[in-house]
Amino acid sequence: MQSLIGTGVALVTPFKKDLTVDVEALKRIVNYQIDNQIEYLVVLGTTAENVTLSAEEKELVIQTVIEVNANRIPMVLGVGGSNTVQVVNELKTRDLSAFVAILSVSPYYNKPTQEGMYQHFKAISEASPKPIILYNVPARTGSNMMPSTVIRLANDFKNIVAIKEAAGDMVQAMQLIQNKPKDFLVISGDDMIALPMVLAGGSGVISVIGEGIPKQFSEMIRLGLKGKGTRSLRYSLSRGRWYQFDF
């Protein structure tokens, strides 16, 4: 999954004042990401507020991004939730041909056990026609998918190819990097520790801040992936003003 190495950007869903999806703004956002050389787009991740979008709004977002991207860079689609059966049904019925992988968040609110998480993703793996990126974000879901569970899933299911790790814990990230199967990707889900994770052996980031500063952020990650740690750190520190921008 070389297409998932580097910087992916989790697209927001822009809205008009009447609370309908702002399609023209979404088109501009997509073009801005591509023009500024990110590696891939993440459509309908949790940053897109997909849990509060209607089915019609989700379809509008998907079709808009597919049309504007026009196969220029790879795309990942968020397909996840607390209802395992519903997620499986979506995977079996949705046209995923435009996407290289799906991003699936650990069940939220339910607070499943580690075995419960394993069984949830086992069902998703068996249903998915596309490679799967696990998504661990304890601050949002209420439960932490432990490295042992992630490694177990990675070893047992060949289509589980990566994790977006957003626990904000470098020790946990290091455990994943140290014990993962050879080709399994550990992707940062936290912008603030994305570079340290890459320098420690991670494969990149699925970023939110990259939406606002895609060129600079993705270049920093590329430098880190090339092993140019000192240069990437210098590049990051010299551009601290990045974090002071207006939308």
Secondary structure, DSSP 4 states (H G I P E B T S, - for coil): -GGGSEEEEE----B-TTSSB-HHHHHHHHHHHHHTT-SEEEES-GGGTGGGS-HHHHHHHHHHHHHHHTTSS-EEEE---S-HHHHHHHHHHS--TT-SEEEEEPPPSS---HHHHHHHHHHHHHH-SS-EEEEE-HHHHSS---HHHHHHHHHH-TTEEEEEE-S--HHHHHHHHHHS-TT-EEEE--GGGHHHHHHTT--EEEESGGGTSHHHHHHHHHHHHTT-HHHHHHHHHTTGGGG----
